[in-house]
Amino acid sequence: MWTPIVPHTQLIIIPNGTQPSYWKISTYMEPTDKIKTVFEFTVVSLIVIGLLIYYFNNKEKAEDRENMTNFYTLLK
């Protein structure tokens, strides 16, 4: 008996000939109650990462503006 890599799945081996290289391995997964939790976690993670990217992008733009104003003051 083979243990599936993903929990709550079935691993099906279909022989298509006499050599093992012609066999087909399929994994069948059952949807569970955890799909909603995984979806919510993914959405929250994407929102957090998006907010971090937005924050650091704006911070970098502000630093660039400050550097440009300092540069123009040096040219005067």
DRENPATI-313079 format. One line per field, with one value per atom (N, C-alpha, C): residue in one letter; atom name; x, z, y. Coordinates in nm, 2 decimals. Each point is the difference from the previous one (the first is absolute). Layout:
N
r = [a / ...]
a = [CA / ...]
px = [X / ...]
pz = [Z / ...]
py = [Y / ...]
% end
This chain:
76
r = [m / m / m / w / w / w / t / t / t / p / p / p / i / i / i / v / v / v / p / p / p / h / h / h / t / t / t / q / q / q / l / l / l / i / i / i / i / i / i / i / i / i / p / p / p / n / n / n / g / g / g / t / t / t / q / q / q / p / p / p / s / s / s / y / y / y / w / w / w / k / k / k / i / i / i / s / s / s / t / t / t / y / y / y / m / m / m / e / e / e / p / p / p / t / t / t / d / d / d / k / k / k / i / i / i / k / k / k / t / t / t / v / v / v / f / f / f / e / e / e / f / f / f / t / t / t / v / v / v / v / v / v / s / s / s / l / l / l / i / i / i / v / v / v / i / i / i / g / g / g / l / l / l / l / l / l / i / i / i / y / y / y / y / y / y / f / f / f / n / n / n / n / n / n / k / k / k / e / e / e / k / k / k / a / a / a / e / e / e / d / d / d / r / r / r / e / e / e / n / n / n / m / m / m / t / t / t / n / n / n / f / f / f / y / y / y / t / t / t / l / l / l / l / l / l / k / k / k]
a = [N / CA / C / N / CA / C / N / CA / C / N / CA / C / N / CA / C / N / CA / C / N / CA / C / N / CA / C / N / CA / C / N / CA / C / N / CA / C / N / CA / C / N / CA / C / N / CA / C / N / CA / C / N / CA / C / N / CA / C / N / CA / C / N / CA / C / N / CA / C / N / CA / C / N / CA / C / N / CA / C / N / CA / C / N / CA / C / N / CA / C / N / CA / C / N / CA / C / N / CA / C / N / CA / C / N / CA / C / N / CA / C / N / CA / C / N / CA / C / N / CA / C / N / CA / C / N / CA / C / N / CA / C / N / CA / C / N / CA / C / N / CA / C / N / CA / C / N / CA / C / N / CA / C / N / CA / C / N / CA / C / N / CA / C / N / CA / C / N / CA / C / N / CA / C / N / CA / C / N / CA / C / N / CA / C / N / CA / C / N / CA / C / N / CA / C / N / CA / C / N / CA / C / N / CA / C / N / CA / C / N / CA / C / N / CA / C / N / CA / C / N / CA / C / N / CA / C / N / CA / C / N / CA / C / N / CA / C / N / CA / C / N / CA / C / N / CA / C / N / CA / C / N / CA / C / N / CA / C / N / CA / C / N / CA / C]
px = [0.08 / -0.08 / 0.09 / -0.03 / 0.08 / -0.08 / 0.08 / -0.06 / 0.00 / -0.12 / 0.00 / 0.08 / 0.05 / 0.08 / -0.10 / -0.11 / -0.10 / -0.10 / -0.03 / -0.09 / -0.14 / -0.08 / -0.14 / 0.00 / 0.09 / 0.00 / 0.01 / -0.03 / 0.02 / 0.10 / 0.09 / 0.10 / -0.04 / -0.03 / -0.04 / 0.11 / 0.04 / 0.10 / -0.07 / 0.01 / -0.06 / 0.10 / 0.01 / 0.10 / -0.04 / 0.08 / -0.03 / 0.11 / 0.02 / 0.10 / 0.08 / 0.10 / 0.08 / 0.12 / 0.04 / 0.11 / -0.05 / 0.06 / -0.04 / 0.01 / 0.08 / 0.01 / -0.12 / -0.09 / -0.13 / -0.11 / 0.02 / -0.11 / -0.03 / -0.13 / -0.04 / -0.04 / 0.04 / -0.03 / -0.09 / -0.11 / -0.09 / -0.03 / -0.02 / -0.04 / -0.13 / -0.09 / -0.14 / -0.01 / -0.04 / -0.02 / -0.15 / -0.03 / -0.14 / -0.01 / -0.10 / -0.01 / -0.04 / 0.05 / -0.03 / -0.05 / -0.03 / -0.04 / 0.11 / 0.12 / 0.12 / 0.02 / -0.07 / 0.01 / -0.03 / -0.10 / -0.04 / 0.11 / 0.05 / 0.11 / 0.12 / 0.04 / 0.12 / -0.03 / -0.12 / -0.03 / 0.01 / -0.06 / 0.01 / 0.14 / 0.08 / 0.14 / 0.07 / -0.02 / 0.06 / -0.03 / -0.13 / -0.05 / 0.07 / -0.01 / 0.06 / 0.15 / 0.07 / 0.14 / 0.03 / -0.08 / 0.02 / -0.02 / -0.10 / -0.03 / 0.11 / 0.05 / 0.12 / 0.12 / 0.03 / 0.11 / -0.02 / -0.12 / -0.03 / 0.02 / -0.05 / 0.02 / 0.15 / 0.07 / 0.15 / 0.06 / -0.03 / 0.06 / -0.05 / -0.12 / -0.05 / 0.08 / 0.01 / 0.07 / 0.15 / 0.07 / 0.14 / 0.02 / -0.09 / 0.00 / -0.02 / -0.09 / -0.02 / 0.11 / 0.06 / 0.12 / 0.11 / 0.03 / 0.10 / -0.02 / -0.12 / -0.03 / 0.02 / -0.03 / 0.02 / 0.15 / 0.08 / 0.14 / 0.06 / -0.05 / 0.04 / -0.03 / -0.12 / -0.04 / 0.10 / 0.03 / 0.08 / 0.14 / 0.05 / 0.14 / 0.00 / -0.11 / 0.00 / 0.00 / -0.08 / 0.00 / 0.13 / 0.07 / 0.14 / 0.09 / -0.01 / 0.08 / -0.02 / -0.12 / -0.03 / 0.05 / 0.00 / 0.05 / 0.15 / 0.07 / 0.14 / 0.04 / -0.09 / 0.03 / -0.01 / -0.08 / -0.02 / 0.12]
pz = [0.00 / 0.00 / 0.00 / -0.09 / -0.01 / 0.08 / 0.07 / 0.08 / -0.09 / -0.03 / -0.08 / 0.06 / -0.08 / 0.05 / 0.06 / -0.06 / 0.05 / 0.09 / 0.12 / 0.09 / -0.07 / 0.03 / -0.04 / -0.16 / -0.05 / -0.15 / -0.02 / -0.13 / -0.04 / -0.11 / 0.01 / -0.10 / -0.08 / -0.13 / -0.09 / -0.10 / -0.01 / -0.09 / -0.10 / -0.13 / -0.11 / -0.09 / 0.00 / -0.08 / -0.15 / -0.09 / -0.14 / -0.08 / 0.05 / -0.07 / 0.10 / -0.05 / 0.09 / 0.07 / -0.06 / 0.06 / 0.09 / 0.11 / 0.10 / -0.06 / -0.11 / -0.05 / -0.08 / -0.03 / -0.07 / 0.09 / 0.13 / 0.10 / 0.02 / 0.03 / 0.02 / 0.15 / 0.06 / 0.14 / 0.01 / 0.06 / 0.02 / 0.14 / 0.04 / 0.13 / 0.00 / 0.09 / 0.01 / 0.13 / 0.00 / 0.13 / 0.03 / 0.12 / 0.04 / 0.06 / -0.05 / 0.06 / 0.15 / 0.08 / 0.14 / 0.05 / 0.13 / 0.06 / 0.01 / -0.02 / 0.01 / -0.12 / -0.11 / -0.12 / 0.03 / 0.08 / 0.03 / 0.09 / 0.09 / 0.09 / -0.09 / -0.09 / -0.08 / -0.09 / -0.06 / -0.08 / 0.08 / 0.12 / 0.08 / 0.04 / 0.04 / 0.03 / -0.12 / -0.12 / -0.12 / -0.03 / 0.01 / -0.02 / 0.10 / 0.13 / 0.10 / -0.02 / -0.04 / -0.03 / -0.11 / -0.11 / -0.12 / 0.04 / 0.08 / 0.04 / 0.08 / 0.10 / 0.08 / -0.09 / -0.09 / -0.09 / -0.09 / -0.05 / -0.08 / 0.08 / 0.12 / 0.09 / 0.02 / 0.03 / 0.02 / -0.13 / -0.11 / -0.13 / -0.02 / 0.03 / -0.02 / 0.10 / 0.12 / 0.10 / -0.04 / -0.04 / -0.03 / -0.13 / -0.09 / -0.13 / 0.02 / 0.09 / 0.03 / 0.08 / 0.09 / 0.07 / -0.09 / -0.10 / -0.09 / -0.09 / -0.04 / -0.08 / 0.08 / 0.12 / 0.09 / 0.01 / 0.02 / 0.01 / -0.13 / -0.11 / -0.13 / -0.02 / 0.04 / -0.01 / 0.09 / 0.12 / 0.09 / -0.06 / -0.06 / -0.06 / -0.12 / -0.08 / -0.11 / 0.04 / 0.11 / 0.04 / 0.06 / 0.07 / 0.05 / -0.12 / -0.10 / -0.12 / -0.07 / -0.01 / -0.07 / 0.09 / 0.13 / 0.09 / -0.02 / -0.02 / -0.01 / -0.14 / -0.10 / -0.13 / 0.00 / 0.09 / 0.00 / 0.05]
py = [-0.12 / 0.12 / 0.12 / 0.09 / 0.13 / 0.11 / 0.08 / 0.11 / 0.12 / 0.06 / 0.12 / 0.11 / 0.09 / 0.12 / 0.10 / 0.02 / 0.10 / -0.08 / 0.05 / -0.06 / -0.01 / -0.10 / -0.02 / -0.01 / -0.07 / -0.02 / -0.15 / -0.04 / -0.14 / 0.00 / -0.09 / -0.02 / -0.13 / 0.02 / -0.11 / -0.03 / -0.13 / -0.04 / -0.09 / 0.04 / -0.08 / -0.06 / -0.13 / -0.07 / 0.00 / 0.05 / 0.00 / -0.08 / -0.12 / -0.08 / -0.08 / -0.07 / -0.08 / 0.07 / 0.12 / 0.07 / 0.11 / 0.02 / 0.11 / 0.14 / 0.02 / 0.13 / 0.04 / -0.09 / 0.03 / 0.02 / -0.01 / 0.01 / 0.15 / 0.02 / 0.14 / 0.01 / 0.11 / 0.03 / 0.13 / -0.01 / 0.11 / 0.02 / 0.13 / 0.04 / 0.06 / -0.05 / 0.05 / 0.07 / 0.12 / 0.08 / 0.02 / -0.01 / 0.03 / 0.14 / 0.08 / 0.13 / -0.01 / 0.08 / -0.01 / 0.14 / 0.01 / 0.12 / 0.10 / -0.04 / 0.08 / 0.10 / -0.03 / 0.09 / 0.14 / 0.03 / 0.13 / 0.07 / -0.08 / 0.06 / 0.03 / -0.09 / 0.02 / 0.13 / 0.01 / 0.11 / 0.13 / 0.01 / 0.12 / 0.03 / -0.10 / 0.03 / 0.05 / -0.05 / 0.05 / 0.14 / 0.04 / 0.13 / 0.10 / -0.04 / 0.09 / 0.02 / -0.11 / 0.01 / 0.09 / -0.01 / 0.09 / 0.14 / 0.03 / 0.14 / 0.05 / -0.07 / 0.04 / 0.03 / -0.09 / 0.02 / 0.12 / 0.02 / 0.12 / 0.13 / 0.00 / 0.12 / 0.03 / -0.11 / 0.02 / 0.06 / -0.05 / 0.05 / 0.14 / 0.04 / 0.13 / 0.10 / -0.04 / 0.08 / 0.02 / -0.10 / 0.02 / 0.07 / -0.02 / 0.08 / 0.15 / 0.03 / 0.14 / 0.06 / -0.08 / 0.05 / 0.02 / -0.08 / 0.01 / 0.13 / 0.02 / 0.12 / 0.13 / 0.00 / 0.11 / 0.03 / -0.10 / 0.01 / 0.05 / -0.04 / 0.04 / 0.15 / 0.04 / 0.15 / 0.08 / -0.05 / 0.08 / 0.01 / -0.11 / 0.00 / 0.10 / 0.00 / 0.09 / 0.15 / 0.03 / 0.14 / 0.04 / -0.09 / 0.02 / 0.02 / -0.07 / 0.01 / 0.13 / 0.04 / 0.13 / 0.12 / -0.02 / 0.11 / 0.01 / -0.11 / 0.01 / 0.06 / -0.01 / 0.06 / 0.15 / 0.06 / 0.14 / 0.08]
% end
